[in-house]
Amino acid sequence: AAAAAAAAVSSCFAGGGGGTILRSLNVGFAASGLAVAAATLTSSSTSSSGANPHALAVKFAGVIRPYLDKATPALVMAGSFIDTAEPYFFAAIAYLQHIWAILQPYHPQEFLPAIAGFVLVFFGGNFFTICAAVEAYRLVGFDDTKIALEKLRRSYGVARAASAKDDEVDADGNGVADVKEIDKKQLVLRKMSVVAKAVDPELVADALHAIYAGLTAVVATLRIRFAACVTLGITVGGIAHNIAETHLEPVIFELTPPDYRKWVAPSVKYGCRVAGVTIAWFLQMTMSAFHSSARGAQLFARGVLAYAVRHKYLQPTAVDEKGRFFNLFIVAFGFLGFWSQFWSGFALPFPLNLLLLPVRLVEWGLRFLVFLMG
């Protein structure tokens, strides 16, 4: 039943009926006696042969039914939201496709990576969490994810075609489609049946597994980097505390009023740890800036040199990634960007600090997520 419900959600975008299908899901959940009825039918067929192997399933369905009934208002709200947002979502996709078509004469597949590479070269240290996540996903799950998304796209196309075909069925021949003559409960059950018959569950499961594996690699990479950074910071803080405990803590102790001297030792201890973690974080930013400069220089070189070759400013050998000119360009441009980042203290100048605000919000969100995982 859960698999059928998930499949029905994927069919919700067929022919603009997304909200209707989702809203009808609340009827299916509220009438979750469907699962009980199925188990009861199975029970009836096996009762004559002895013990009922599905008695536990029937009992469990009865237990969870009240919770599914309570979820009905949330499902209604979700259905209404999707019904409202669906036209804007597809309109946004159509608009982006239109913009992409307009940009084709300017070869956006060249200048957009070049722009991204330029930002990475000179400002990538500010986004080291995003860089680590993207690089981990690129190395581990990117190719599999592309295949998985293509599989899901095909499954969505199959489900949409099946749902659209079902919308035209007029079994009783009265000139009105059957889906317009049934209530919401019957509609959601009908769509569940249509999608469950049309979609290959193994294909969908393999695709979701590939995407999950890539995301797991990203999470593991971020956790390892965060743990390494914290471990280094605590080690540095411990060394600093050994020095401060001998030379700095007695001075602070004498300058502190008697009532507050009990706070001196823990304050110095944890202050040294915070300072150590801050230094380790800066070192992590420095290493990430070096990495982003190298990767960004490669993206920038591919776009700019390909543009120059296409307009016959350079020889075709200039875009040979194993050639001397290409690699010298990457080294020189990458070093220039890294030194610029380090010299500026990894600060974003105006107006880039405003233009890249969405990216910065994503970076801060990932850091907070890593902090929670740590």
C-alpha positions as CSV (number, residue, x, y, z in Angstrom):
1,A,0.0,0.0,0.0
2,A,2.9,2.4,0.8
3,A,4.5,1.6,-2.6
4,A,1.2,2.3,-4.3
5,A,0.8,5.6,-2.5
6,A,4.3,6.7,-3.4
7,A,3.6,5.8,-7.0
8,A,0.4,7.8,-6.9
9,V,2.3,10.8,-5.8
10,S,4.5,10.6,-8.8
11,S,1.4,10.6,-11.0
12,C,0.1,13.7,-9.4
13,F,1.7,15.9,-12.1
14,A,-0.1,14.2,-14.9
15,G,-2.2,16.7,-16.8
16,G,-2.3,19.3,-14.0
17,G,-4.2,17.1,-11.6
18,G,-1.5,17.0,-9.0
19,G,-3.4,18.6,-6.3
20,T,-6.5,16.6,-6.9
21,I,-4.6,13.3,-6.6
22,L,-2.8,14.4,-3.5
23,R,-6.0,15.7,-1.9
24,S,-7.7,12.5,-2.6
25,L,-4.8,10.7,-0.8
26,N,-6.3,11.9,2.4
27,V,-9.4,9.8,1.6
28,G,-7.2,6.8,1.0
29,F,-5.4,7.3,4.3
30,A,-8.5,8.1,6.2
31,A,-10.1,5.0,4.8
32,S,-7.0,3.0,5.6
33,G,-9.3,0.1,6.1
34,L,-8.1,-0.7,2.6
35,A,-5.0,-2.4,4.1
36,V,-7.2,-4.1,6.7
37,A,-9.6,-5.3,4.0
38,A,-6.7,-6.7,2.0
39,A,-5.4,-8.5,5.0
40,T,-8.9,-9.7,5.8
41,L,-9.3,-11.1,2.4
42,T,-6.1,-12.9,2.6
43,S,-7.1,-14.1,6.1
44,S,-10.4,-15.5,4.6
45,S,-8.5,-17.4,2.0
46,T,-6.2,-19.0,4.5
47,S,-8.5,-19.5,7.4
48,S,-9.7,-22.8,6.0
49,S,-6.2,-24.2,6.0
50,G,-5.4,-23.4,9.6
51,A,-3.6,-20.5,11.3
52,N,-3.7,-17.1,9.8
53,P,-0.2,-15.9,8.9
54,H,-1.4,-12.3,8.3
55,A,-3.1,-11.8,11.7
56,L,-0.2,-9.7,12.9
57,A,-0.5,-7.5,9.8
58,V,-4.3,-7.0,10.4
59,K,-3.6,-6.1,14.0
60,F,-0.8,-3.7,13.1
61,A,-3.0,-2.0,10.5
62,G,-5.7,-1.4,13.1
63,V,-3.1,0.2,15.4
64,I,-1.7,2.6,12.9
65,R,-5.1,3.6,11.4
66,P,-5.8,6.3,14.0
67,Y,-2.5,8.0,13.2
68,L,-3.2,7.9,9.5
69,D,-6.6,9.5,10.2
70,K,-4.8,12.3,12.1
71,A,-2.6,12.9,9.1
72,T,-5.6,13.8,6.9
73,P,-5.5,17.6,7.5
74,A,-1.8,17.7,6.7
75,L,-2.4,15.8,3.4
76,V,-5.2,18.1,2.5
77,M,-2.9,21.1,3.0
78,A,-0.1,19.5,1.1
79,G,-2.4,18.7,-1.8
80,S,-3.7,22.3,-1.9
81,F,-0.2,23.7,-1.8
82,I,1.0,21.4,-4.7
83,D,-2.2,22.2,-6.6
84,T,-1.4,25.9,-6.3
85,A,2.4,25.7,-6.9
86,E,2.3,23.2,-9.8
87,P,1.6,25.7,-12.6
88,Y,4.3,28.1,-11.3
89,F,6.8,25.2,-11.1
90,F,6.3,24.2,-14.7
91,A,6.1,27.8,-15.8
92,A,9.5,28.4,-14.2
93,I,11.0,25.3,-16.0
94,A,9.6,26.6,-19.3
95,Y,11.0,30.0,-18.7
96,L,14.5,28.7,-17.9
97,Q,14.4,26.5,-21.1
98,H,13.4,29.7,-23.0
99,I,16.3,31.6,-21.5
100,W,18.7,28.7,-22.3
101,A,17.5,28.7,-26.0
102,I,18.1,32.5,-26.2
103,L,21.6,32.1,-24.9
104,Q,22.6,29.3,-27.3
105,P,24.2,31.7,-29.9
106,Y,26.6,32.8,-27.1
107,H,27.6,29.2,-26.2
108,P,26.5,29.2,-22.5
109,Q,28.0,25.7,-22.1
110,E,31.3,27.6,-22.3
111,F,30.9,30.9,-20.5
112,L,28.8,29.7,-17.6
113,P,31.4,27.2,-16.4
114,A,34.0,29.9,-17.0
115,I,32.1,32.3,-14.7
116,A,31.7,29.6,-12.1
117,G,35.4,28.8,-12.4
118,F,36.4,32.5,-12.0
119,V,34.3,32.7,-8.8
120,L,36.0,29.5,-7.4
121,V,39.5,30.8,-8.2
122,F,39.1,34.1,-6.4
123,F,36.4,33.4,-3.8
124,G,36.1,29.6,-3.4
125,G,37.6,29.5,0.1
126,N,34.4,31.1,1.4
127,F,32.4,28.1,0.2
128,F,34.6,25.2,1.2
129,T,31.7,23.1,2.6
130,I,29.9,23.4,-0.7
131,C,33.1,22.6,-2.6
132,A,33.7,19.5,-0.5
133,A,30.1,18.3,-0.9
134,V,30.1,18.8,-4.7
135,E,33.5,17.2,-5.1
136,A,32.5,14.2,-3.1
137,Y,29.3,13.8,-5.1
138,R,31.2,14.2,-8.3
139,L,33.7,11.5,-7.5
140,V,31.2,9.0,-5.9
141,G,27.6,9.5,-7.1
142,F,27.4,11.9,-9.9
143,D,27.5,9.4,-12.9
144,D,25.1,7.0,-11.1
145,T,22.8,9.9,-10.2
146,K,22.6,11.0,-13.8
147,I,21.6,7.5,-14.8
148,A,19.2,7.3,-11.9
149,L,17.5,10.6,-12.8
150,E,17.1,9.5,-16.3
151,K,15.4,6.3,-15.1
152,L,13.1,8.3,-12.8
153,R,12.3,10.6,-15.7
154,R,11.3,7.7,-17.9
155,S,9.3,6.2,-15.1
156,Y,7.5,9.5,-14.6
157,G,6.8,9.6,-18.4
158,V,5.3,6.1,-18.3
159,A,3.2,7.0,-15.2
160,R,2.0,10.3,-16.8
161,A,1.1,8.6,-20.1
162,A,-0.8,5.8,-18.3
163,S,-2.6,8.4,-16.1
164,A,-3.5,10.5,-19.2
165,K,-4.8,7.5,-21.0
166,D,-6.8,6.5,-18.0
167,D,-8.4,10.0,-17.9
168,E,-9.9,9.4,-21.3
169,V,-11.5,6.0,-20.5
170,D,-15.3,5.9,-20.8
171,A,-16.2,2.4,-20.0
172,D,-19.9,2.9,-19.7
173,G,-20.1,4.9,-23.0
174,N,-22.1,7.8,-21.7
175,G,-19.7,10.4,-23.1
176,V,-18.2,11.4,-19.8
177,A,-14.8,10.1,-18.6
178,D,-15.0,7.6,-15.8
179,V,-12.6,9.7,-13.6
180,K,-15.1,12.5,-13.6
181,E,-17.9,10.3,-12.3
182,I,-16.2,8.9,-9.2
183,D,-15.5,10.4,-5.8
184,K,-12.1,11.2,-4.4
185,K,-11.6,7.9,-2.7
186,Q,-12.3,5.9,-5.8
187,L,-10.1,8.3,-7.8
188,V,-7.0,7.8,-5.7
189,L,-7.5,4.0,-5.6
190,R,-7.9,4.1,-9.4
191,K,-4.7,6.1,-9.9
192,M,-2.8,3.9,-7.5
193,S,-3.8,0.9,-9.6
194,V,-2.9,2.6,-12.9
195,V,0.5,3.8,-11.7
196,A,1.4,0.5,-10.0
197,K,0.7,-1.4,-13.2
198,A,2.7,1.1,-15.4
199,V,5.8,1.7,-13.3
200,D,8.6,-0.8,-12.8
201,P,9.3,-0.8,-9.0
202,E,12.8,-2.3,-9.4
203,L,13.8,0.5,-11.7
204,V,12.6,3.2,-9.3
205,A,14.2,1.4,-6.3
206,D,17.6,1.2,-8.1
207,A,17.4,4.9,-9.1
208,L,16.6,6.0,-5.6
209,H,19.3,3.8,-4.2
210,A,21.9,5.4,-6.5
211,I,20.8,8.9,-5.4
212,Y,20.9,7.9,-1.7
213,A,24.4,6.4,-2.1
214,G,25.7,9.7,-3.5
215,L,24.1,11.7,-0.7
216,T,25.6,9.3,1.8
217,A,29.0,9.9,0.4
218,V,28.5,13.7,0.8
219,V,27.4,13.4,4.4
220,A,30.3,11.1,5.2
221,T,32.8,13.5,3.6
222,L,31.5,16.5,5.5
223,R,31.5,14.6,8.8
224,I,35.1,13.4,8.3
225,R,36.3,16.9,7.4
226,F,34.5,18.4,10.3
227,A,35.8,15.8,12.7
228,A,39.4,16.3,11.4
229,C,39.0,20.1,11.8
230,V,37.7,19.8,15.3
231,T,40.3,17.2,16.3
232,L,43.1,19.4,15.0
233,G,41.6,22.4,16.8
234,I,41.3,20.7,20.1
235,T,44.9,19.4,19.8
236,V,46.2,22.9,19.0
237,G,44.0,24.3,21.9
238,G,45.5,21.7,24.3
239,I,49.0,22.8,23.4
240,A,48.1,26.4,23.8
241,H,46.4,25.6,27.1
242,N,49.6,24.0,28.5
243,I,51.4,27.3,27.8
244,A,48.5,29.5,29.0
245,E,48.1,27.5,32.2
246,T,51.7,28.2,33.2
247,H,52.1,31.8,32.1
248,L,48.7,33.4,31.5
249,E,46.3,31.8,34.0
250,P,48.1,33.0,37.2
251,V,48.1,36.6,35.9
252,I,44.3,36.4,35.1
253,F,43.7,34.7,38.5
254,E,45.3,37.6,40.4
255,L,43.4,40.2,38.4
256,T,40.0,38.5,38.9
257,P,37.9,39.4,42.0
258,P,37.9,36.5,44.5
259,D,34.2,35.7,43.9
260,Y,34.9,34.9,40.3
261,R,38.3,33.2,40.4
262,K,36.7,29.8,40.1
263,W,35.8,30.6,36.5
264,V,39.4,31.4,35.5
265,A,40.6,27.9,34.9
266,P,37.7,26.6,32.8
267,S,37.5,29.9,30.9
268,V,41.2,29.7,29.9
269,K,40.9,26.0,29.0
270,Y,37.9,26.3,26.8
271,G,39.1,29.7,25.4
272,C,42.2,27.9,24.2
273,R,40.1,25.2,22.6
274,V,37.9,27.7,20.8
275,A,41.0,29.5,19.6
276,G,42.4,26.2,18.4
277,V,39.3,25.3,16.5
278,T,39.2,28.8,14.9
279,I,42.8,28.3,13.7
280,A,42.0,24.8,12.4
281,W,38.9,26.3,10.6
282,F,41.1,28.9,9.0
283,L,43.6,26.2,7.9
284,Q,40.7,24.2,6.4
285,M,39.6,27.3,4.5
286,T,43.1,27.8,3.2
287,M,43.3,24.2,2.0
288,S,39.9,24.5,0.4
289,A,40.9,27.7,-1.2
290,F,43.8,26.0,-2.8
291,H,41.6,23.2,-4.0
292,S,38.9,25.5,-5.3
293,S,41.5,27.6,-7.1
294,A,42.9,24.6,-8.9
295,R,39.4,23.3,-9.8
296,G,38.1,26.8,-10.8
297,A,41.2,27.5,-12.9
298,Q,40.5,24.3,-14.8
299,L,36.8,25.2,-15.4
300,F,37.8,28.8,-16.4
301,A,40.5,27.5,-18.8
302,R,38.1,25.1,-20.5
303,G,35.5,27.8,-21.2
304,V,37.8,30.7,-22.1
305,L,40.3,28.8,-24.2
306,A,37.5,27.0,-26.1
307,Y,36.0,30.4,-26.8
308,A,39.3,31.7,-28.0
309,V,40.0,28.7,-30.2
310,R,36.5,28.9,-31.7
311,H,37.1,32.5,-32.7
312,K,40.6,31.6,-34.0
313,Y,42.4,33.7,-31.4
314,L,44.4,30.6,-30.4
315,Q,45.5,27.3,-32.0
316,P,43.3,24.2,-31.4
317,T,46.1,22.7,-29.3
318,A,45.5,25.3,-26.6
319,V,42.5,23.4,-25.3
320,D,44.4,20.1,-25.0
321,E,44.2,19.4,-21.3
322,K,47.4,17.4,-21.5
323,G,49.2,20.1,-23.3
324,R,51.8,22.5,-21.9
325,F,49.9,25.7,-22.6
326,F,46.7,24.5,-20.9
327,N,48.4,23.3,-17.8
328,L,50.6,26.4,-17.5
329,F,47.5,28.6,-17.7
330,I,45.8,26.6,-14.9
331,V,48.9,26.8,-12.6
332,A,49.4,30.5,-13.1
333,F,45.7,31.5,-12.9
334,G,45.1,29.2,-10.0
335,F,48.1,30.5,-8.0
336,L,47.0,34.1,-8.7
337,G,43.5,33.3,-7.3
338,F,44.7,31.4,-4.3
339,W,47.1,34.2,-3.3
340,S,44.4,36.8,-3.8
341,Q,42.1,34.8,-1.4
342,F,44.7,34.4,1.2
343,W,45.9,38.0,1.1
344,S,42.3,39.3,1.5
345,G,41.6,37.0,4.4
346,F,38.9,35.1,2.4
347,A,36.6,38.1,2.3
348,L,34.0,38.7,-0.3
349,P,34.1,42.2,-1.7
350,F,31.0,44.3,-2.5
351,P,28.8,43.7,-4.5
352,L,29.7,40.0,-4.7
353,N,28.8,39.6,-1.0
354,L,25.2,40.5,-2.1
355,L,25.1,38.7,-5.4
356,L,26.4,35.5,-3.9
357,L,24.1,35.7,-0.8
358,P,22.0,32.7,-1.8
359,V,25.2,30.6,-2.2
360,R,26.4,31.9,1.2
361,L,23.1,30.9,2.8
362,V,23.6,27.4,1.4
363,E,27.1,27.3,2.7
364,W,26.0,28.4,6.2
365,G,23.2,25.9,6.1
366,L,25.7,23.1,5.3
367,R,28.0,24.2,8.0
368,F,25.2,24.1,10.5
369,L,24.2,20.7,9.3
370,V,27.7,19.4,9.7
371,F,27.8,20.9,13.2
372,L,24.6,19.1,14.1
373,M,26.0,15.8,12.7
374,G,29.2,16.3,14.5
